[in-house]
Amino acid sequence: MKNTILTISSILFFVLFTNAQKVKFEEYDLDNGLHVILHQDNSAPVVTVNVMYHVGAKDEEDGKTGMAHFYEHLLFTGTKNIERGMWSEIQSARGGTGNANTDWDRTNYYQTYPSNELKLALWMESERMLHPIIDQKAVNTQNEVVKEEKRQRMDNAPYGKLIYGDVYQYIFDKHNYGRPMIGYIKDLDAAKLEEFQAFYDKWYMPNNAVLVVAGDFEKNEAKTWIKDYFASIPKRQAPERVKIVEPERTEEKRVVEYDSNIQLPLIGMAFKTPSFKERDAKVLDVISTILSNGKSSRLYKKLVDDKKLALQAFSFSRPLEDYSVYLIGSIIAQGATNDQILKEIDEEIEKLQTELISDEDLQKVRNKFENQFVASNSSVQGIAASLARYYLLGGNTNQINKELEIINSITKEEIREVAIKYLAKDRRVIMDYLPESQKKESK
């Protein structure tokens, strides 16, 4: 009887929790194809404006890489009506902040202000969409900024090639996900001004973007300003997208990558996995949590705590539009070897492939995802980014309200099946990520 009461209580808690966490929104299209999403939350006097463009590193042409990330920087230069170098000054003077980020699938710009500055934020984003400064001076300036960012974040960062995806070249033989997200500096150096301008003309248009307003605002007022500032921006012919099909790997591959910024080696295994839109991708997120999310996870407990073979154990998925990347790895403790770690990781994967996880472990995973959901939606800035992503890349804005439902519907049997399907040895790339000094020693 006690167990029955506890079960009913758990169900009621889940129903109340998910209902309380529903993200309400309204969405519509302007005549020029710009998709608009409004999420009104008047609980705090702040508002975020987020514009996401459906263009990323995968959309670049051979020999012209780096353009998508370059624009993340270039479009802060100024516009026809915002003086060069004044973008950030205007923001800070009006109590706002802003930034941008790029990946292989999209480029995202966002600003957060006190709610009485929504009109300013909308006008600035419309200026960025319609009147950006794209001249040789801006290109030269931002080229140096991009080079410095590459030096800091990748060239001089420990394990930077792994963190920022440079090693994806070993996972993808055909798809553009195998190219560095930041591109090749030699391509940016060789690019002519008209090529930068052509990239903007090809991708930066209202019918290739989504505008999200989230936070404290009045809908009718916001809709009026959105119409005033964005409706007159011309719609253009959207470029055709050619989906590159990456063949399934049928044989294990082992590669070596050297890093001059590390002293301790890392052993990793990488898998090409489904698009983040697919259910199996969510199951892999659950598997990742079981293996390495927190100090009680299987790999951490085994490799770090019990056997002292590693200083760190990790696994994570990088969710992308066409395919995702799933990584499992460990930073090796002094005296341990790569193959020792590999053997232990293989044992844990085999357990997932042959045994059902316990009810207790499954519930722990669900609890962690509930916490993550709350954290990601704890700010209007986070909600705005999620709404934009689910619409633009996922094709369903309301997916923001389905994530927990999907996670909580995943069964122990599914976890075993997905582990068998995607974590097979003949589908993986084993990566020995070593200090540069070991390269010299091996010669």
N, C-alpha and C positions, 0 to 999 in steps of 0.2 A: 504493500500500500504506500509506503514511504517513497519507493522508487517511482511509482505512478505519479504521486504528487509532485515530485521533483521534475519529472518529465514534462508534466503539464505546465509547471512554473517556467521551465526553460522555453517551452514553445510560446507561452504568453510574453515572456521577456523578449524573445526574438521578434515577435509580431510588433510589439510596442516599439522596439528599437528601430526596426526597419521603417516603420511608418513615421517615426519621429525624424528619421534621417533622410526622408525623401527630399530631393532637390526639385523645387518647382521652377518652371521656366515657361516662357512663351517664345515661339520662333516664327519667323515669316521671311519672305524674300522681297527685296526691292526689285523694280523693273529691270535694273541693270545686272541682276543675278547675284548681288551681294546677299548672303544669308545672314540674318540678324537673330540673335538669341538674347533674351532679357531674363535675368534672374534678380528679382526684387527682394532685398533683405534690409529692412529699415532698423535693424537692431543696433547698428553702429554707424556713425556718420562718415563712412568711407565708401568709395566707389572705384571699381576697376573697369578699365576699357581694354579689351584684349582683341587683337586682330591677328588671325593666323592665316598664312598663305600656304596653299598646297604646292609647295616646291621645296625640295631639299637636295642633298648631295646626290641622291640616286638619279636625279633628273638632268644632271650636267652631261655635257658632251665630252667625248674623249679629247684630250688636249686642252680642254677648257674647264678643268676641275677647280673647285674652290669658290665658284661664283655664289652659290647659295649662302655659305657662311660669310662671305665677303659682304653681301648685302645686309646681313645682320648688323654690321658695323657702319656701312656706308649710309644707311638711311637714318642715322643720327646726325649727319653732317648739317642738315638744314633744308629748307625748301624755298620756293619762290617767295613765300611770305613770312618765313622764319629765318632770320639772318644766320649766316654760317657760324657755327660754333655756339649758338644761343639755345639750342634745344634743351640741354640739361639745366641751364641757368633759369629758363622759364619754368621748368618743372619745379626746381627747388624753391624758387621765389614764391610759388603758389602752394607750397606745402606738399608737393607730389614727389613720387619716385617712379622710375621706369627702367625697363631693361628689355632684352631680347635673347632668344636662343634658337639654335638650329639643330636639326638632326638630318638623317638621310631622307625623311619623308616630308618635313614641313619647316617653315620658319615662322617664329612667333614673336610678336611685339606686344608689350603691355605697359600700362600706366595705372598707378593707383593714387588717388587724390582725396582730399576732403570732399564730401559729397556736393558741396556748392561749386565745385570746379569741373563738373561733368561736361559742361558745354565746351570748356577749354580743351579737355582731353579728346573729345570727339572731333573738334576742329583740327587739332594737331594730327590725329591719325588720318583724317581725310586729306590733309596736306601731304602727309607721307605717301599716301596712295596715289595722289594726283600730281604733285609738284616737287618731287625731290631734286636736290642738287646732285647731278651726276656729271661732274666735269673732271678734268685731268688733275686739278689740285686736290679734289676730294679723293680720287682714286689713289694718288701717290701717298697721301697722308694715311689713309686706311690700310694701304698695303703694308706700311711699317707697323701699324697696330696689330694686324693679323700675324705678321712674322714674330712679333714680340709675344703674342699670346701663344703661338705654337712653341716657342722656346720655353716659356714658363710652364705651360700645361702638359706638354708632351715630351719635348726633347730633354727637359731638365727635371721632369717629375718621375719619382720612383714608380715603376710599373705603369708608366703613362701610356705605352703602346697598347697595353691590355685594357686600361680604363677607358681610353678614348677610341678604341676600335681599330687601331692600325693593324692589328693581327687578324682582322676579318678577311684579309686577303687569302688566308689559309683555309677559310671556311667556304668562301664563295669563289667558284672558278669562272662563272659567267655574269652573275648579277652584280650591279653597281654597288651593292652593299659591301663588296670586297674592296672598295676604294676608301681611303681615309675620308672621314666626314669633312675635315677641314680642307681637303684637296691637296694638290701638289703646288708648292710655292713657285716652282719653275713655270707652271701654267699661268699663275697670276702675274708673274713678272713679264711674261711674253704677251699677255692679253692687251689688245688695243682698246682705246676708249670706246669706240663704236661697238665692241663686243660686250663691254659692260652695259652699255645702253640697250643693246639688243636683248640681253638677258632680262632686264627690267621689263621691256616691252612684251616679251614672250610670256612672263609669268605673273607680273604684278598688275592685276586687274580685279575689279570687284567680283566678277563671276568665277574667280579662282581663290576666293577668300571667305572667311566667316568673321563677323563682328559680334563680340559678346560684351554686354554691359551687365555687371553684377554688383550688387550692393544697395546703397541707400539712394534711391532716386524715385521720381514719379514717372510712371510709364508714358503717359500722354506727352509730357514735356520731353522725355528722352526720344520718343518716336518723332516728334517734330524736329528736334535738332539732328537726328540721324537722317531724316529726309532732306533737311536743308543742306547738310554738309556732304552726304554721300550719294544721293539719288542722281545728281547731275554728272557724276563721274562716268565716262563712257564705258560701256560693255565692249569687250573685244573678243575676237575669235580665240577660244581656248585651245591650247596646243594639244595634239593627240598624244596620249600616253601609250607607250609600248611596254607591256609587261614582259620582263625577262624571266624565263623559266630556268631555275637552277636545278640541274639533275640531282637525283638522290645519290648520296654517297653509298657505295657498296663495298668499300674496303677501308679499313682503318689507315689513317695517315699520321705520321709522327714528324714533327718539325722542331727546329731549334730557333729561338729568338734571343738576342743578346740585348742587355740594357746597361748602359754605363752608369746609371744612377742607383743601382741596387748592389747590395753585398750578399743578400740571401736569395737563393734560387726559389723559383715557384714552379710547381707542376700543375698543369691545367688540362682539362679536356673540354672541347667545344663541339656543339651540335647545331645544325640548322634545324629549326623547329617551325611550327605553323605561325601564320599571321596572328597578331594579338586579337584579331576579331573572332578567332575560332575557339571553340570550347576546350579543345585539347591544350591550348596555350594557357588557359586558366588552371587546368589540372597540373601542368608543369610548374606553375607558380606555387601550387600547393606542395608539390614534390620538393621544390627549392626550399620552402619553409621548413619542411620536415628535415631536410638534410643539413641546413646550415643557418637558419634564422635564430640567432641567440645562442647563449652558452649552454643551453640544455639540448640543443639540436644534435643530431646523430654524429655528424662529422666533427663538429667542434668538441663534443664530449670525448669521442674516441681518439682523435688525432692530437688534440691539444691537451686535454685534461688527463686522460687515462694513459696513453702511450707516449706522450711527450715527443711526438715525431714532428709536430708542426707548431708554428707560432700563431697561425691563423688558418681557418678553413672557411670557404665561401662557396656559394652557388647562387646564380641569379640569371634572370632572363632579361634581355633587352628587347622590349616589345616593339615590333616594327610592322609596317603596313602589309608588305608582301610576304616576308618571312620574318621570323624572330631568331635571336641567337641565345643559346643556353650555355652557360659556362659553369664548370665545377672546378675548384682548384684549392691549392693550399700553399702557403709560404712555409718552406721547409726549415725545421730547426737544425742547428749545428749537429753534425754527426749522423743525421738521417739522410736517406737517399730518395731520389725521385721515384724509383721503382718501388720502394717500400710504401710510399704514400699512395702510389697508383694501385697497389694491391689492396690496401685498406679501403680506398674509395670504391674499387670494384666490388668488394664484399658488401658494402652498404647499398650499392645500386642493385646487386643481385638479390638482396633481401627484399627490396621494394618490388622486384620483378617476380618473386616467388612466394612472398608472404603478404598477408593483409595486415595493414597497420591496425593498431588497437583503437577502440572507441575513444579512449582518453587522448591519444595522439591526434586523432581527427578533430576532437573538440578543441584542443589547444590551438590547432591551425586555424580553425574558424574564429576563435577569439582574437587571434593576432590580426586576421584580416578585418575584423570589425574595428579593431583599434586603428589600423591603417586607414580604413575608410573614413573614420571620424577625423583623423589627423589631416588627411588630404582635403577634406571639405570643411576644415575649421576656419578658413579665411575665404573671403570673396575672391581673392586672387587665385587661390587653388581651385575653387569651383569654376571660375571663368576659364581657366586653362583646360580643365577636364571636359567642360561642355564643348569647347572649341574642338578638342581632339576627337571626342566621340562622334561629333557631327562630321568633321572634315575627313578623318581617316577611317572611322568606323562606320559611317553612313547611318548612324542612329543616335541622336542626341540623348534619348532616354536610356541609353545603355548605362549612363551614370547611376541610374536607379536600379539596375539589374545585376550589378557586379556581385553584391553580397548574396543575392538570391542564387546566382550561379554557383558561387563558392560553396554555399551551404547545401547545394543539391549534389555536389560531387561525392561519389561513393568510394568506399575502400577498394572495390573491384575496379573502378575506373582508374584509380591511382596505379594499381598494378598493371593494368592493360597499357596505359600511356607510358609507363616506365619501360615496358617490354618493347613497345612500338618505336619510341624515339631515342632511348638511351642504349640501344644496341651497340656493341663494340665496332661493328662494321660501318656505323654511321658517324663515327667520331673522328675528331682530330686531336691527337695528343700533343701538347705543347710543353717543351722544356724551355722555360723562361729563365735565362741564366745571366749572371753578372758578366760584363764585358771582359773582366779579367780572366774568366774561364776560357774565353775564345782565344786569348793570347797564349794561355797555358797549353791549349790543345794543339797549337801549331808547332 
